[in-house]
Amino acid sequence: MPKIVKYILVIFLIWRAALIVIAALGINFFPSKIDYLGGGADNYYNQPLLWSWANFDGVHYLHIAQQGYYQFEQAFFPFYPYLIRGISPLFLGNFLLAGLTISHLTFLLSLYLLYKLIKLDFEEKIAKRALIYLVLFPTSLYFGSVYSESLFLALVLGSFYAARKNRWLLAGMLGAFASATRLAGIFLFPALLIEWWIQSRGKLKNLAPLFLTFLGLVAYMGYLDKTTGDPLYFIHVQPFFGAERAVEKLVLLYQVFWRYLKMILTTRFDVLYFSVWLELVAGVLFLALTALTYLKLRLSYFVFMILAYITPTLTGTFSSMPRYVLVLFPGFILLALLAEKRRWLRIAYPLIGGILLIASVILFTRGYWVA
């Protein structure tokens, strides 16, 4: 077994074991809420260490996998839940285990692909540190939950790696699956287009496969048009999920920051206050990292990162931003680079990230909104 595979397996197993221990402590010492518990209250309280990883969005993904789309669930793109449905027979129809298996295996794949991608430009210690910084991020718990983050990140990294290796058909095909998993998948197209231009110097060879990236989104929009009469229904249902998203107008970034400043000054100190601060910190941190990506990393990475960062903020909120930034992989490369010459960052990031990860795991697994 290659050394890097062993390294990744060790990181993964320590991370997964730590999440279980933290969740167990939370179950024993922290009160729970009853809304959006994975599998409903009965299943959750019978097996909390299992069903807690399907809280909130996991409820919807499992329902879509089992019974198809219901009212407003069209906000969730289809590839992940339909993949759960597809492999569920391997688990005797246990959709929860199918979903968790997909998330864990694709997260392992994501760690490997991130390492390989970083190694194309930087030395091994930068790549290894970036992996550690990713698993220590406060919301990395979603990689081990019934959420699409692991699958989406694996597809994005695979698409970029294929492009860097001049395998354009594979890059486009992975991009198509990415855009069927999350809207941000379509941002692979302009990013890959830049990579194609750099490598081909304008020759039209290998350009056509990049347009495959749109297929996932186009297919889903066609399905929505047929079933709801609105190909953009996945956008128009966003306000029904309680994040106060504005979909009828665009909200500029400075307005979002102003909104959060007012919330911090007026929100009482409780769980909501924690999530507001986490959203703001994630928004500020990755805005800075996005700017640095333009200066220090590849232009294609910057294009993907800025588009994937800005788009959700146009709805007027940083809600879910601490989770959305998990797939902005250039940010973790930059953190590893910055820590190379800054000892304080090598100490502060794991310490702060670890503390916030503990808090996030306890809150999420007990039914409190985190991201």
C-alpha positions as CSV (number, residue, x, y, z in Angstrom):
1,M,0.0,0.0,0.0
2,P,1.5,3.4,-1.0
3,K,2.6,5.6,2.0
4,I,0.2,8.4,1.0
5,V,-2.8,6.0,1.1
6,K,-1.8,4.9,4.6
7,Y,-1.4,8.5,5.6
8,I,-4.9,9.4,4.3
9,L,-6.4,6.3,6.0
10,V,-4.9,7.3,9.3
11,I,-6.2,10.9,9.0
12,F,-9.6,9.6,8.0
13,L,-9.9,7.0,10.8
14,I,-8.8,9.4,13.5
15,W,-11.2,12.1,12.2
16,R,-14.1,9.6,12.0
17,A,-13.4,8.1,15.5
18,A,-13.1,11.6,17.0
19,L,-16.5,12.6,15.5
20,I,-18.2,9.5,17.0
21,V,-16.6,10.2,20.5
22,I,-17.7,13.8,20.4
23,A,-21.2,12.9,19.2
24,A,-21.5,10.3,22.0
25,L,-20.5,12.9,24.6
26,G,-23.1,15.3,23.2
27,I,-25.8,12.7,23.3
28,N,-25.1,12.0,27.0
29,F,-24.6,15.6,28.2
30,F,-26.4,18.0,25.8
31,P,-30.2,18.3,25.3
32,S,-31.7,17.6,21.9
33,K,-34.2,19.3,19.7
34,I,-36.8,17.2,17.9
35,D,-37.1,19.0,14.5
36,Y,-35.3,17.6,11.5
37,L,-33.8,14.6,13.3
38,G,-32.6,11.9,10.9
39,G,-35.2,9.2,10.5
40,G,-37.7,11.0,12.8
41,A,-37.6,11.0,16.6
42,D,-38.2,7.3,17.1
43,N,-35.3,6.2,14.9
44,Y,-33.1,8.9,16.2
45,Y,-33.6,8.2,19.9
46,N,-33.2,4.4,19.3
47,Q,-29.9,4.8,17.4
48,P,-28.7,8.4,17.9
49,L,-25.1,7.6,17.0
50,L,-26.3,6.4,13.6
51,W,-29.3,8.5,12.7
52,S,-27.7,11.8,13.9
53,W,-25.6,11.9,10.8
54,A,-28.8,12.3,8.7
55,N,-30.2,15.4,10.5
56,F,-31.5,18.4,8.6
57,D,-30.8,18.1,4.8
58,G,-30.1,14.4,5.4
59,V,-33.9,14.0,6.0
60,H,-34.6,15.3,2.6
61,Y,-31.9,13.4,0.8
62,L,-33.2,10.1,2.2
63,H,-36.8,11.0,1.4
64,I,-35.9,11.8,-2.2
65,A,-33.9,8.5,-2.5
66,Q,-36.8,6.5,-1.1
67,Q,-39.9,8.2,-2.6
68,G,-38.8,10.8,-5.1
69,Y,-39.2,14.6,-4.9
70,Y,-41.9,16.0,-2.6
71,Q,-43.0,19.6,-2.1
72,F,-40.0,22.1,-2.2
73,E,-37.4,19.3,-2.1
74,Q,-36.4,20.3,-5.6
75,A,-33.9,22.6,-3.9
76,F,-31.7,19.4,-3.6
77,F,-30.1,18.3,-6.8
78,P,-30.7,14.7,-7.8
79,F,-27.4,12.9,-8.3
80,Y,-26.6,12.2,-4.7
81,P,-30.0,10.9,-3.6
82,Y,-30.5,8.9,-6.7
83,L,-27.0,7.4,-6.2
84,I,-28.2,6.4,-2.7
85,R,-31.2,4.8,-4.3
86,G,-29.1,3.0,-6.8
87,I,-26.8,1.3,-4.3
88,S,-29.4,0.7,-1.6
89,P,-30.0,-2.9,-2.7
90,L,-26.4,-3.6,-1.6
91,F,-27.5,-2.7,1.9
92,L,-30.8,-4.6,1.8
93,G,-32.7,-1.4,1.2
94,N,-31.1,0.5,4.1
95,F,-31.0,4.0,2.6
96,L,-29.2,5.5,5.6
97,L,-26.2,3.1,5.3
98,A,-26.1,3.6,1.6
99,G,-25.9,7.4,2.0
100,L,-23.3,7.2,4.7
101,T,-21.2,4.8,2.6
102,I,-21.3,7.1,-0.4
103,S,-20.3,10.1,1.8
104,H,-17.4,8.3,3.5
105,L,-16.0,6.6,0.4
106,T,-16.1,9.8,-1.7
107,F,-14.5,11.8,1.1
108,L,-11.6,9.3,1.2
109,L,-11.4,9.8,-2.6
110,S,-11.5,13.6,-2.1
111,L,-8.5,13.5,0.2
112,Y,-6.5,11.4,-2.2
113,L,-7.4,13.6,-5.2
114,L,-6.7,16.8,-3.2
115,Y,-3.2,15.4,-2.4
116,K,-2.6,14.5,-6.0
117,L,-3.8,17.8,-7.3
118,I,-1.6,19.8,-4.8
119,K,1.4,17.6,-5.6
120,L,1.3,18.9,-9.2
121,D,2.4,22.3,-8.0
122,F,3.8,22.0,-4.4
123,E,5.9,19.7,-2.2
124,E,4.5,16.9,-0.2
125,K,4.4,18.6,3.2
126,I,2.1,21.3,1.8
127,A,-0.3,18.6,0.4
128,K,-0.3,16.7,3.7
129,R,-1.0,19.8,5.8
130,A,-3.8,20.9,3.5
131,L,-5.5,17.5,4.1
132,I,-5.2,18.0,7.9
133,Y,-6.6,21.5,7.6
134,L,-9.6,20.2,5.7
135,V,-10.5,17.6,8.2
136,L,-10.0,20.1,11.1
137,F,-12.3,22.7,9.6
138,P,-15.3,23.3,11.9
139,T,-17.9,21.9,9.5
140,S,-16.0,18.9,8.2
141,L,-18.6,16.8,10.0
142,Y,-20.7,17.1,6.9
143,F,-18.3,14.9,5.0
144,G,-19.4,12.1,7.2
145,S,-23.1,12.8,7.1
146,V,-25.9,12.2,4.6
147,Y,-25.0,15.3,2.7
148,S,-23.7,15.8,-0.9
149,E,-20.4,17.6,0.2
150,S,-18.1,14.6,-0.1
151,L,-19.5,13.5,-3.5
152,F,-19.4,17.0,-4.9
153,L,-15.9,17.7,-3.7
154,A,-14.6,14.4,-5.2
155,L,-16.2,15.3,-8.6
156,V,-14.8,18.8,-8.6
157,L,-11.3,17.6,-7.6
158,G,-11.5,14.8,-10.1
159,S,-12.5,17.1,-12.9
160,F,-9.7,19.6,-12.1
161,Y,-7.1,16.8,-11.9
162,A,-8.2,15.3,-15.2
163,A,-7.9,18.7,-16.8
164,R,-4.4,19.2,-15.4
165,K,-3.5,15.8,-16.9
166,N,-5.0,16.7,-20.3
167,R,-7.8,14.2,-20.0
168,W,-10.6,16.6,-21.2
169,L,-13.3,14.1,-21.8
170,L,-13.0,12.7,-18.3
171,A,-12.9,16.3,-16.9
172,G,-16.1,17.2,-18.8
173,M,-17.9,14.0,-17.7
174,L,-17.1,14.5,-14.1
175,G,-18.2,18.1,-14.4
176,A,-21.6,16.9,-15.7
177,F,-22.1,14.8,-12.6
178,A,-20.9,17.7,-10.5
179,S,-23.6,20.0,-12.0
180,A,-26.2,17.3,-11.3
181,T,-25.0,17.3,-7.6
182,R,-24.8,21.0,-6.8
183,L,-25.5,24.2,-8.8
184,A,-21.8,25.2,-8.2
185,G,-20.8,22.4,-10.5
186,I,-21.5,24.6,-13.6
187,F,-18.6,26.9,-12.4
188,L,-16.3,24.1,-13.5
189,F,-16.9,25.2,-17.1
190,P,-15.2,28.6,-16.9
191,A,-12.5,27.3,-14.7
192,L,-11.8,24.4,-17.0
193,L,-12.0,26.7,-20.0
194,I,-9.1,28.7,-18.6
195,E,-7.1,25.5,-18.1
196,W,-7.9,24.5,-21.7
197,W,-6.7,27.8,-23.0
198,I,-3.4,27.6,-21.0
199,Q,-2.7,24.1,-22.2
200,S,-3.9,24.4,-25.8
201,R,-3.0,28.0,-26.6
202,G,-6.3,28.6,-28.3
203,K,-6.4,25.4,-30.5
204,L,-9.9,24.0,-30.7
205,K,-8.8,20.5,-30.0
206,N,-10.3,19.2,-26.7
207,L,-12.7,22.1,-26.3
208,A,-15.9,20.3,-27.0
209,P,-15.8,17.9,-24.0
210,L,-15.9,20.9,-21.6
211,F,-19.5,21.6,-22.6
212,L,-20.5,18.3,-21.0
213,T,-20.2,20.2,-17.7
214,F,-23.6,21.7,-18.4
215,L,-25.4,18.4,-18.9
216,G,-26.2,17.7,-15.3
217,L,-27.8,21.0,-14.7
218,V,-29.6,21.1,-18.1
219,A,-31.0,17.6,-17.5
220,Y,-32.3,18.6,-14.0
221,M,-33.8,21.8,-15.4
222,G,-35.6,19.8,-18.0
223,Y,-37.0,17.4,-15.4
224,L,-38.2,20.4,-13.3
225,D,-39.8,22.0,-16.4
226,K,-41.7,18.8,-17.1
227,T,-42.8,18.1,-13.5
228,T,-43.3,21.7,-12.1
229,G,-43.5,23.9,-15.2
230,D,-40.5,25.9,-13.8
231,P,-37.0,25.0,-14.9
232,L,-35.6,27.2,-12.2
233,Y,-37.7,25.8,-9.5
234,F,-34.7,24.8,-7.5
235,I,-34.0,28.5,-7.0
236,H,-37.5,29.6,-6.4
237,V,-38.1,27.2,-3.6
238,Q,-35.1,28.4,-1.5
239,P,-37.1,30.8,0.7
240,F,-39.2,27.9,2.0
241,F,-36.2,26.5,3.9
242,G,-36.1,29.3,6.5
243,A,-32.7,31.0,5.7
244,E,-34.5,34.2,4.6
245,R,-32.9,34.0,1.1
246,A,-33.9,36.6,-1.4
247,V,-34.5,35.0,-4.9
248,E,-36.3,37.8,-6.6
249,K,-33.4,40.3,-6.4
250,L,-29.7,40.2,-6.0
251,V,-28.1,41.3,-2.8
252,L,-24.6,42.7,-2.9
253,L,-21.8,41.4,-0.7
254,Y,-21.4,44.6,1.4
255,Q,-25.1,44.4,2.2
256,V,-24.7,40.9,3.5
257,F,-21.8,42.0,5.8
258,W,-23.9,44.9,7.0
259,R,-26.8,42.5,7.8
260,Y,-24.5,40.3,9.8
261,L,-23.0,43.2,11.7
262,K,-26.5,44.1,12.8
263,M,-27.3,40.5,13.8
264,I,-24.2,40.2,15.9
265,L,-25.1,43.4,17.8
266,T,-28.8,42.4,18.4
267,T,-28.8,38.6,18.7
268,R,-28.8,37.2,22.2
269,F,-26.0,34.9,23.3
270,D,-27.3,31.4,22.4
271,V,-26.9,28.7,19.8
272,L,-28.2,31.1,17.1
273,Y,-25.4,33.5,18.1
274,F,-22.8,30.7,17.5
275,S,-24.1,30.0,14.0
276,V,-24.2,33.7,13.1
277,W,-20.6,34.1,14.2
278,L,-19.6,30.9,12.4
279,E,-21.3,32.1,9.2
280,L,-19.6,35.5,9.4
281,V,-16.1,34.1,10.1
282,A,-16.4,31.6,7.2
283,G,-17.6,34.4,5.0
284,V,-14.7,36.7,5.9
285,L,-12.0,34.0,5.9
286,F,-12.9,32.6,2.5
287,L,-13.3,36.0,1.0
288,A,-9.7,36.8,2.0
289,L,-8.6,33.4,0.8
290,T,-10.4,33.9,-2.5
291,A,-8.5,37.1,-3.1
292,L,-5.2,35.4,-2.2
293,T,-6.0,32.6,-4.6
294,Y,-5.9,35.1,-7.5
295,L,-2.4,36.2,-6.4
296,K,-0.8,32.9,-5.4
297,L,-2.6,30.0,-7.2
298,R,-3.8,29.1,-10.6
299,L,-6.3,31.4,-12.3
300,S,-8.7,28.4,-12.9
301,Y,-8.8,27.8,-9.2
302,F,-9.6,31.4,-8.6
303,V,-12.5,31.5,-11.1
304,F,-14.1,28.4,-9.6
305,M,-13.6,29.7,-6.1
306,I,-14.9,33.2,-6.6
307,L,-18.0,32.1,-8.5
308,A,-18.8,29.3,-5.9
309,Y,-18.3,31.8,-3.1
310,I,-20.2,34.8,-4.5
311,T,-23.3,33.0,-5.8
312,P,-24.9,31.9,-2.5
313,T,-24.3,35.4,-1.0
314,L,-26.4,37.0,-3.8
315,T,-29.4,35.7,-1.9
316,G,-28.5,38.1,1.0
317,T,-27.1,35.7,3.6
318,F,-24.1,33.7,4.7
319,S,-26.5,30.9,5.8
320,S,-24.8,27.5,5.2
321,M,-21.6,29.3,4.1
322,P,-19.5,27.4,6.7
323,R,-20.6,24.2,4.9
324,Y,-20.4,25.6,1.3
325,V,-16.8,26.6,1.8
326,L,-15.8,23.0,2.4
327,V,-15.6,22.4,-1.4
328,L,-13.5,25.6,-2.0
329,F,-10.4,23.5,-2.0
330,P,-8.0,26.3,-3.0
331,G,-8.6,27.9,0.3
332,F,-7.2,24.9,2.2
333,I,-4.2,24.9,-0.1
334,L,-3.6,28.5,0.7
335,L,-3.9,27.9,4.4
336,A,-1.3,25.2,4.2
337,L,1.0,27.6,2.2
338,L,0.5,30.4,4.7
339,A,1.2,28.2,7.6
340,E,4.6,27.2,6.1
341,K,6.2,30.4,7.3
342,R,3.8,31.4,10.1
343,R,4.3,29.3,13.2
344,W,1.4,31.0,15.0
345,L,-1.0,29.8,12.2
346,R,0.3,26.3,12.5
347,I,-0.8,26.5,16.2
348,A,-3.9,28.6,16.0
349,Y,-5.7,26.9,13.1
350,P,-5.8,23.4,14.5
351,L,-6.6,24.7,18.0
352,I,-9.4,27.0,17.0
353,G,-10.6,24.7,14.2
354,G,-10.7,21.7,16.6
355,I,-12.6,23.6,19.3
356,L,-15.2,24.8,16.8
357,L,-15.5,21.4,15.2
358,I,-16.3,19.9,18.6
359,A,-19.0,22.5,19.2
360,S,-20.4,22.0,15.7
361,V,-20.6,18.2,16.0
362,I,-22.4,18.3,19.3
363,L,-24.9,20.9,18.1
364,F,-25.5,19.2,14.7
365,T,-25.9,15.7,16.1
366,R,-28.3,17.0,18.8
367,G,-30.6,18.7,16.2
368,Y,-29.3,22.3,16.3
369,W,-28.7,24.1,13.0
370,V,-25.0,24.7,12.3
371,A,-24.7,25.3,8.5
